[in-house]
């Protein structure tokens, strides 16, 4: 979609946007990129391999090729740089990220966004009978898709975020609710003398990437609403604070404040919404958060106010090459 399109076409393109998500999800579920690893193939061959209808598959791939996801030439489809990222054999594949973003826990609430706006409440309980993270813990398949997808999505941004911070003098890094440990691994690469702790729920830590940077970090099970490990020089919270309302965030941040040393720092890695009407991916993510979770993306001023309530102060905002910024907090 082009921001320079005619006004009428802009409306039409936005209205049809969900079709593109469905096409991308279909290609990921059928693992079309994997089928093209050995070279170009006809739709007939791929349809036979996947056990799907030839004409229907061609129509989906033809649509994705409009956006340079796959390319058709001489009757055969082939990988493009974008499609290549969907290959499951890649160490940092986006296959799982595509499946995560297009699963029903997101698109069903967004499909009734008007109800979310009317009530001010996200759509998880009406549609799925439980808050977001409670549902993921009960529904093992949805939970696995989400956590694998977050790890996949994070692989794009972990290194640029870690490389944007000065780790000089940091001896212990604690990644709070750090998922499978991707950001912690990249931070340890930038801080070669530091040790790390990955702190998360037990069902998340089962898939932690303990084979990377072995011996330099350990896993600790827990609930950040109840307690936080002490002893960190840096406490990282990546894509965590944006999941929760202010009161819940104050609880999480206060729990860290209670155990951190006077010189320790908290790094909140989330979008920082800039003023004005300019394009920023955080604005899209913010509406997704509103639909399925209680949280939201914040401005610099909103972060400062949040930190103040938790006995902290905003030190600085470090903008990174990724969508997320590092918002640093210190003891007030």
C-alpha positions as CSV (number, residue, x, y, z in Angstrom):
1,X,0.0,0.0,0.0
2,X,1.3,3.4,-0.9
3,X,0.8,6.5,1.2
4,X,0.8,8.5,-2.0
5,X,-2.2,6.6,-3.4
6,X,-5.4,8.5,-4.3
7,X,-7.7,9.0,-1.3
8,X,-10.3,6.5,-2.5
9,X,-7.7,3.8,-3.3
10,X,-6.2,4.3,0.2
11,X,-9.6,3.5,1.8
12,X,-10.1,0.5,-0.5
13,X,-6.5,-0.8,0.2
14,X,-7.0,-0.5,4.0
15,X,-10.4,-2.3,3.8
16,X,-8.9,-5.3,1.9
17,X,-5.8,-5.5,4.2
18,X,-7.0,-8.6,6.1
19,X,-6.9,-10.6,2.8
20,X,-3.2,-10.1,2.6
21,X,-2.8,-11.4,6.1
22,X,-4.8,-14.5,5.2
23,X,-2.7,-15.1,2.1
24,X,0.5,-14.8,4.1
25,X,-0.7,-17.1,6.8
26,X,-1.7,-19.7,4.2
27,X,1.7,-19.7,2.6
28,X,3.3,-20.1,6.0
29,X,1.0,-22.9,7.1
30,X,1.6,-24.8,3.8
31,X,5.4,-24.1,4.1
32,X,5.6,-23.0,0.5
33,X,9.0,-21.3,1.1
34,X,10.4,-24.7,2.2
35,X,9.1,-26.3,-0.9
36,X,11.0,-23.8,-3.0
37,X,14.4,-24.2,-1.3
38,X,15.7,-26.6,-4.0
39,X,14.7,-24.2,-6.8
40,X,11.6,-23.0,-8.8
41,X,8.6,-25.3,-9.0
42,X,5.3,-25.3,-10.7
43,X,2.1,-24.7,-8.7
44,X,0.9,-28.2,-9.7
45,X,4.0,-29.8,-8.1
46,X,3.7,-27.7,-4.9
47,X,-0.1,-28.3,-4.7
48,X,0.5,-32.1,-5.0
49,X,3.2,-32.0,-2.4
50,X,1.0,-30.0,0.0
51,X,-2.3,-31.8,-0.8
52,X,-4.2,-28.7,-1.8
53,X,-6.1,-27.4,-4.8
54,X,-3.9,-26.2,-7.7
55,X,-6.0,-23.3,-8.8
56,X,-6.6,-22.0,-5.3
57,X,-2.9,-22.2,-4.4
58,X,-2.0,-20.3,-7.6
59,X,-4.4,-17.5,-6.8
60,X,-2.9,-17.1,-3.3
61,X,0.7,-17.1,-4.6
62,X,-0.2,-14.7,-7.4
63,X,-1.5,-12.2,-4.8
64,X,1.6,-12.5,-2.6
65,X,3.8,-12.0,-5.7
66,X,2.3,-8.5,-6.1
67,X,4.1,-7.7,-2.9
68,X,7.4,-9.5,-3.9
69,X,6.6,-12.4,-1.6
70,X,7.4,-15.2,-4.2
71,X,7.9,-14.6,-7.9
72,X,6.4,-16.3,-10.9
73,X,8.5,-16.8,-14.0
74,X,8.0,-19.2,-17.0
75,X,5.2,-21.0,-15.2
76,X,7.1,-21.7,-12.0
77,X,7.3,-19.9,-8.7
78,X,10.5,-19.1,-6.9
79,X,11.8,-17.5,-3.7
80,X,12.3,-13.8,-3.3
81,X,14.3,-12.1,-0.5
82,X,11.1,-11.6,1.4
83,X,9.8,-15.2,0.8
84,X,13.2,-16.6,1.7
85,X,12.6,-15.3,5.3
86,X,9.7,-17.8,5.6
87,X,12.0,-20.8,5.2
88,X,11.9,-22.8,8.5
89,X,15.5,-24.0,8.0
90,X,16.8,-20.5,8.6
91,X,18.2,-19.9,12.1
92,X,16.2,-16.7,12.3
93,X,13.1,-17.5,10.2
94,X,10.0,-15.3,10.2
95,X,7.8,-18.4,9.6
96,X,6.7,-18.6,13.3
97,X,6.2,-14.8,13.5
98,X,3.8,-14.9,10.5
99,X,1.8,-17.7,12.1
100,X,1.7,-15.9,15.5
101,X,0.5,-12.5,14.2
102,X,-2.2,-14.1,12.0
103,X,-3.6,-16.5,14.6
104,X,-7.1,-16.0,15.9
105,X,-6.2,-14.5,19.3
106,X,-5.4,-11.4,17.3
107,X,-7.6,-11.3,14.3
108,X,-10.9,-12.2,16.1
109,X,-10.7,-9.2,18.5
110,X,-9.5,-6.9,15.7
111,X,-12.5,-8.1,13.6
112,X,-14.7,-6.5,16.2
113,X,-12.6,-3.5,17.0
114,X,-15.6,-1.3,17.2
115,X,-16.8,-3.2,20.3
116,X,-13.4,-2.8,21.9
117,X,-13.6,1.0,21.2
118,X,-17.2,1.1,22.6
119,X,-16.4,-0.7,25.8
120,X,-12.7,0.2,26.4
121,X,-12.0,-3.5,27.1
122,X,-10.0,-5.8,24.9
123,X,-11.8,-8.8,23.2
124,X,-10.0,-11.8,24.7
125,X,-12.5,-12.7,27.4
126,X,-15.6,-12.3,25.1
127,X,-14.0,-14.4,22.4
128,X,-11.8,-16.8,24.3
129,X,-13.1,-16.8,27.8
130,X,-9.9,-15.8,29.5
131,X,-7.4,-12.9,29.6
132,X,-4.6,-13.2,27.0
133,X,-1.8,-14.8,29.0
134,X,-4.1,-17.0,31.0
135,X,-5.5,-18.3,27.8
136,X,-2.0,-19.0,26.4
137,X,-1.1,-21.0,29.5
138,X,-4.2,-23.1,29.2
139,X,-4.2,-23.5,25.5
140,X,-0.9,-25.2,24.8
141,X,-1.0,-25.0,21.0
142,X,-1.8,-21.3,21.0
143,X,0.8,-20.7,23.7
144,X,3.5,-22.5,21.7
145,X,2.6,-20.6,18.5
146,X,2.8,-17.3,20.4
147,X,6.1,-17.9,22.2
148,X,7.8,-19.3,19.1
149,X,6.5,-16.4,17.1
150,X,7.7,-13.8,19.6
151,X,11.1,-15.5,19.5
152,X,11.1,-15.4,15.7
153,X,10.0,-11.7,15.6
154,X,12.5,-10.8,18.2
155,X,15.4,-12.2,16.2
156,X,15.1,-9.3,13.8
157,X,15.5,-6.7,16.5
158,X,17.6,-8.2,19.4
159,X,21.0,-7.5,18.0
160,X,20.3,-3.9,16.9
161,X,18.8,-3.2,20.3
162,X,21.6,-4.8,22.3
163,X,24.2,-3.0,20.2
164,X,22.6,0.4,20.9
165,X,23.4,0.3,24.6
166,X,26.7,0.8,26.4
167,X,27.3,-2.3,28.5
168,X,30.6,-1.0,30.0
169,X,30.8,-2.0,33.7
170,X,27.8,-4.3,33.6
171,X,28.4,-7.6,35.4
172,X,24.9,-9.1,35.7
173,X,22.1,-8.7,33.3
174,X,18.6,-9.9,34.3
175,X,16.1,-10.3,31.5
176,X,12.7,-10.1,33.1
177,X,10.1,-12.2,31.2
178,X,12.7,-12.6,28.5
179,X,11.0,-15.5,26.7
180,X,13.4,-17.9,25.1
181,X,16.4,-15.7,25.8
182,X,17.1,-14.1,22.5
183,X,17.8,-10.5,23.7
184,X,19.8,-11.8,26.7
185,X,22.1,-13.7,24.3
186,X,22.7,-10.7,22.2
187,X,23.3,-8.5,25.3
188,X,25.9,-11.0,26.6
189,X,27.7,-10.9,23.2
190,X,28.0,-7.1,23.7
191,X,29.0,-7.5,27.4
192,X,31.6,-10.3,27.2
193,X,32.4,-10.3,30.9
194,X,28.8,-10.3,32.1
195,X,26.6,-13.1,33.4
196,X,22.9,-13.3,32.7
197,X,19.7,-14.5,34.3
198,X,16.6,-15.3,32.2
199,X,13.5,-14.9,34.5
200,X,10.2,-16.2,33.2
201,X,7.4,-18.6,33.8
202,X,8.2,-22.3,33.8
203,X,6.2,-23.2,30.7
204,X,8.1,-20.5,28.8
205,X,11.6,-21.5,30.0
206,X,11.1,-25.0,28.8
207,X,12.1,-23.8,25.3
208,X,14.9,-21.4,26.4
209,X,17.8,-21.2,24.0
210,X,20.3,-22.5,26.6
211,X,22.6,-23.9,23.9
212,X,23.6,-20.3,22.9
213,X,26.3,-18.6,25.0
214,X,26.4,-21.7,27.3
215,X,27.6,-21.3,30.8
216,X,27.1,-17.5,30.9
217,X,23.4,-17.5,31.8
218,X,20.9,-19.4,33.8
219,X,17.1,-19.7,34.0
220,X,15.1,-18.7,37.0
221,X,11.4,-19.5,37.3
222,X,9.0,-16.9,38.7
223,X,6.2,-14.4,38.4
224,X,7.2,-10.7,38.0
225,X,4.0,-9.7,39.8
226,X,5.3,-11.4,42.9
227,X,9.0,-11.0,43.0
228,X,12.2,-10.3,41.0
229,X,15.7,-11.7,41.4
230,X,18.1,-9.3,43.1
231,X,21.7,-8.6,42.0
232,X,21.2,-7.2,38.5
233,X,23.2,-4.2,37.2
234,X,20.7,-4.1,34.3
235,X,17.1,-5.3,34.3
236,X,15.7,-5.7,30.8
237,X,12.0,-5.6,30.0
238,X,11.4,-6.1,26.3
239,X,7.9,-6.0,24.9
240,X,6.6,-6.5,28.5
241,X,5.5,-3.1,29.8
242,X,3.4,-2.5,26.7
243,X,1.3,-5.6,27.7
244,X,-0.2,-4.1,30.8
245,X,-2.2,-1.2,32.2
246,X,-0.4,1.4,34.2
247,X,-1.3,0.0,37.6
248,X,0.1,-3.5,36.7
249,X,3.2,-1.9,35.2
250,X,3.8,0.0,38.4
251,X,3.7,-3.3,40.3
252,X,6.3,-4.9,38.0
253,X,8.6,-1.9,38.1
254,X,8.2,-1.4,41.9
255,X,9.2,-5.1,42.4
256,X,12.4,-4.4,40.4
257,X,12.9,-1.1,42.3
258,X,12.7,-2.9,45.6
259,X,15.6,-5.2,44.8
260,X,17.9,-3.1,42.5
261,X,21.0,-1.4,43.8
262,X,21.3,2.4,43.7
263,X,23.4,2.3,40.5
264,X,21.3,-0.4,38.7
265,X,19.3,0.5,35.6
266,X,16.0,-0.7,34.1
267,X,15.9,-0.9,30.3
268,X,12.3,-0.9,29.0
269,X,12.5,-1.9,25.3
270,X,9.2,-0.9,23.7
271,X,7.9,1.5,21.1
272,X,8.0,5.1,22.0
273,X,5.2,6.8,20.2
274,X,6.4,10.1,18.7
275,X,4.2,13.2,18.5
276,X,2.5,14.1,15.2
277,X,0.8,12.1,12.4
278,X,3.9,10.6,10.9
279,X,4.2,6.9,10.1
280,X,5.4,4.8,13.0
281,X,4.9,1.0,13.4
282,X,4.1,1.5,17.0
283,X,0.8,3.0,16.1
284,X,-0.2,-0.2,14.4
285,X,1.0,-2.3,17.2
286,X,-0.8,-0.1,19.7
287,X,-4.2,-0.9,18.2
288,X,-3.3,-4.6,18.2
289,X,-2.5,-4.3,21.9
290,X,-5.8,-2.6,22.5
291,X,-7.7,-5.4,20.8
292,X,-6.2,-8.4,22.6
293,X,-4.4,-7.2,25.7
294,X,-4.9,-4.6,28.4
295,X,-1.7,-2.6,27.6
296,X,-0.7,0.0,25.0
297,X,2.3,1.7,23.4
298,X,3.4,4.8,25.3
299,X,4.9,8.2,24.6
300,X,8.1,9.4,26.4
301,X,5.9,11.5,28.7
302,X,3.8,8.5,29.6
303,X,6.9,6.5,30.4
304,X,8.2,9.2,32.6
305,X,5.0,9.4,34.6
306,X,4.9,5.6,34.9
307,X,8.5,5.5,36.3
308,X,7.7,8.2,38.8
309,X,4.9,6.2,40.3
310,X,7.3,3.3,40.8
311,X,10.0,5.3,42.5
312,X,12.1,5.6,39.4
313,X,13.1,8.4,37.0
314,X,13.5,8.5,33.3
315,X,17.2,8.7,32.5
316,X,17.1,8.8,28.7
317,X,15.5,7.3,25.6
318,X,17.8,5.6,23.2
319,X,16.4,5.1,19.7
320,X,17.7,2.0,18.0
321,X,17.7,0.8,14.4
322,X,14.8,-1.4,15.3
323,X,11.2,-0.3,15.9
324,X,11.7,-0.5,19.6
325,X,13.6,2.1,21.7
326,X,15.4,1.7,25.0
327,X,13.8,3.7,27.7
328,X,16.2,3.8,30.6
329,X,15.1,4.2,34.2
330,X,17.1,4.7,37.4
331,X,16.2,4.9,41.1
332,X,14.7,8.3,41.9
